[in-house]
Amino acid sequence: MIRTHRFRFRAPDGRGGLAADLRARAHLPPEPVERGMRVHRQVWLTVPAGTYWRDVAWLGAGVELSGPLLAERCPAGVLIEVHELSYPLADYRAEVAALAMDGWLRDAFDLPPSGAGVSATSVGIEFRWGPGGDPLRTMGRHGP
């Protein structure tokens, strides 16, 4: 079943916001994966052709936030198939793709919060990535 997750963040002072809509489906266990990328052990991700490379990287980072837990819960493997990622009427920041994926995974698999989020500071927008830190800087720490 295709699920939709809508991520929304509005700066408290009303000076902008971030938003992303993610439509995806999980396959348990996945059929042999012919396209896509392995994010963590048997946790795979596919995205639509033509997806911007920064969005692909941050979608993968969003999966990695829960990669070890997904691998533990789905030892036979799981394929996350993204059908659509859009940024409706919001400032574009590719990192929002990770937050949308994180929310989608929590909804789809009833996962606990990863610690990822966003807040407004006096100097702008600040992303938080939980105890593991920035997933693009720490990818591979858990191994393939």
PyMOL commands that set and color helices and strands:
alter all, ss='L'
color gray80, all
select helices_A, chain A and resi 53-65+67-73+95-109+135-138
alter helices_A, ss='H'
color red, helices_A
select strands_A, chain A and resi 3-10+17-27+37-40+43-46+78-86+116-121+124-129
alter strands_A, ss='S'
color yellow, strands_A
deselect
rebuild
show_as cartoon
